Amino acid sequence: MTNKTLTRADLMHAVYVNGPGLSRNEAKEIVEATIAEICMSLENGEVVKLRGFGTFTVRNKRPRVGRNPKTGKEYPITARRVMTFKPSPRLIDAVNGVKSDDHLESDV
């Protein structure tokens, strides 16, 4: 396992290198527009599905009472919205080093 972090710059470079003759500015605009659209959709409460990658959703959590485990003192936790991510089976397989088609053939 590596300690490398994928950054926007890495994404921009990948689009620049793998894109159909795009300039660096065009690659940057594509990445920025994509991220902005995903963020705006999530802010509006929409579900974002990226096939082969996963699904981002926003859930509303109700207010509740939390407790400090050390002291036992109760604290109110306010209602809030949280983002969740559910990876696709293909992504799960890739992370676990399984080829996507391998697990399908063993089920037959």
C-alpha positions as a Markdown table, in Angstrom:
| # | Residue | x | y | z |
|---|---|---|---|---|
| 1 | Met | 0.0 | 0.0 | 0.0 |
| 2 | Thr | 1.3 | 3.4 | -0.9 |
| 3 | Asn | 1.0 | 6.7 | 0.9 |
| 4 | Lys | 0.3 | 8.6 | -2.3 |
| 5 | Thr | -2.7 | 10.9 | -2.4 |
| 6 | Leu | -4.5 | 11.6 | -5.7 |
| 7 | Thr | -5.0 | 15.3 | -6.1 |
| 8 | Arg | -6.8 | 17.6 | -8.5 |
| 9 | Ala | -3.5 | 18.2 | -10.2 |
| 10 | Asp | -3.1 | 14.5 | -10.8 |
| 11 | Leu | -6.6 | 14.3 | -12.3 |
| 12 | Met | -5.8 | 17.2 | -14.5 |
| 13 | His | -2.6 | 15.7 | -15.7 |
| 14 | Ala | -4.4 | 12.4 | -16.4 |
| 15 | Val | -7.0 | 14.2 | -18.5 |
| 16 | Tyr | -4.3 | 16.2 | -20.3 |
| 17 | Val | -2.2 | 13.1 | -21.1 |
| 18 | Asn | -5.1 | 10.7 | -22.0 |
| 19 | Gly | -7.4 | 13.3 | -23.6 |
| 20 | Pro | -7.7 | 13.8 | -27.3 |
| 21 | Gly | -5.1 | 16.5 | -27.8 |
| 22 | Leu | -6.4 | 18.8 | -25.0 |
| 23 | Ser | -4.4 | 21.7 | -23.7 |
| 24 | Arg | -3.5 | 21.9 | -20.0 |
| 25 | Asn | -6.1 | 24.7 | -19.5 |
| 26 | Glu | -8.8 | 22.6 | -21.2 |
| 27 | Ala | -8.0 | 19.6 | -19.0 |
| 28 | Lys | -8.1 | 21.8 | -15.9 |
| 29 | Glu | -11.5 | 23.2 | -17.0 |
| 30 | Ile | -12.9 | 19.7 | -17.6 |
| 31 | Val | -11.8 | 18.5 | -14.1 |
| 32 | Glu | -13.0 | 21.6 | -12.3 |
| 33 | Ala | -16.4 | 21.6 | -14.1 |
| 34 | Thr | -16.9 | 17.9 | -13.3 |
| 35 | Ile | -16.1 | 18.4 | -9.6 |
| 36 | Ala | -18.3 | 21.5 | -9.5 |
| 37 | Glu | -21.2 | 19.7 | -11.0 |
| 38 | Ile | -20.9 | 16.8 | -8.6 |
| 39 | Cys | -20.7 | 19.2 | -5.6 |
| 40 | Met | -23.7 | 21.2 | -6.8 |
| 41 | Ser | -25.8 | 18.1 | -7.3 |
| 42 | Leu | -25.0 | 16.8 | -3.8 |
| 43 | Glu | -25.7 | 20.3 | -2.3 |
| 44 | Asn | -29.2 | 20.1 | -4.0 |
| 45 | Gly | -29.8 | 16.6 | -2.4 |
| 46 | Glu | -29.4 | 14.7 | -5.7 |
| 47 | Val | -27.9 | 11.3 | -5.9 |
| 48 | Val | -24.7 | 11.1 | -8.0 |
| 49 | Lys | -24.0 | 7.7 | -9.6 |
| 50 | Leu | -20.8 | 7.1 | -11.4 |
| 51 | Arg | -21.0 | 3.7 | -13.1 |
| 52 | Gly | -18.2 | 1.4 | -12.2 |
| 53 | Phe | -17.1 | 3.7 | -9.4 |
| 54 | Gly | -20.0 | 4.2 | -6.9 |
| 55 | Thr | -22.9 | 6.3 | -5.7 |
| 56 | Phe | -22.8 | 9.4 | -3.6 |
| 57 | Thr | -25.9 | 10.3 | -1.6 |
| 58 | Val | -26.8 | 12.9 | 1.0 |
| 59 | Arg | -28.8 | 11.8 | 4.0 |
| 60 | Asn | -30.6 | 13.8 | 6.6 |
| 61 | Lys | -29.7 | 12.8 | 10.2 |
| 62 | Arg | -32.1 | 13.7 | 12.9 |
| 63 | Pro | -31.1 | 15.4 | 16.1 |
| 64 | Arg | -30.2 | 13.0 | 19.0 |
| 65 | Val | -28.5 | 12.9 | 22.3 |
| 66 | Gly | -24.9 | 11.9 | 22.4 |
| 67 | Arg | -22.9 | 10.8 | 25.4 |
| 68 | Asn | -19.2 | 11.3 | 26.3 |
| 69 | Pro | -18.0 | 7.7 | 26.9 |
| 70 | Lys | -15.5 | 8.8 | 29.5 |
| 71 | Thr | -17.7 | 11.0 | 31.7 |
| 72 | Gly | -21.1 | 9.8 | 30.7 |
| 73 | Lys | -22.3 | 13.3 | 30.3 |
| 74 | Glu | -25.0 | 13.8 | 27.6 |
| 75 | Tyr | -24.7 | 16.4 | 24.8 |
| 76 | Pro | -27.2 | 17.3 | 22.1 |
| 77 | Ile | -26.2 | 16.5 | 18.6 |
| 78 | Thr | -28.0 | 18.7 | 16.1 |
| 79 | Ala | -29.7 | 17.6 | 12.9 |
| 80 | Arg | -27.4 | 17.6 | 9.9 |
| 81 | Arg | -26.9 | 16.4 | 6.4 |
| 82 | Val | -24.2 | 13.8 | 5.8 |
| 83 | Met | -22.7 | 12.5 | 2.5 |
| 84 | Thr | -22.4 | 8.8 | 2.1 |
| 85 | Phe | -20.5 | 6.8 | -0.6 |
| 86 | Lys | -21.4 | 3.3 | -1.7 |
| 87 | Pro | -18.7 | 1.8 | -3.9 |
| 88 | Ser | -19.7 | -0.3 | -7.0 |
| 89 | Pro | -18.9 | -4.0 | -7.0 |
| 90 | Arg | -16.4 | -3.3 | -9.8 |
| 91 | Leu | -14.5 | -0.9 | -7.6 |
| 92 | Ile | -14.6 | -3.2 | -4.6 |
| 93 | Asp | -13.2 | -6.0 | -6.7 |
| 94 | Ala | -10.4 | -3.7 | -8.1 |
| 95 | Val | -9.4 | -2.7 | -4.6 |
| 96 | Asn | -9.3 | -6.3 | -3.5 |
| 97 | Gly | -7.3 | -7.4 | -6.5 |
| 98 | Val | -10.1 | -9.4 | -8.1 |
| 99 | Lys | -10.8 | -9.1 | -11.8 |
| 100 | Ser | -14.4 | -8.0 | -12.3 |
| 101 | Asp | -15.2 | -11.0 | -14.5 |
| 102 | Asp | -13.6 | -13.6 | -12.2 |
| 103 | His | -16.3 | -13.5 | -9.5 |
| 104 | Leu | -19.0 | -13.8 | -12.2 |
| 105 | Glu | -17.6 | -17.0 | -13.7 |
| 106 | Ser | -17.3 | -18.7 | -10.4 |
| 107 | Asp | -21.0 | -18.2 | -9.7 |
| 108 | Val | -22.0 | -20.1 | -12.9 |
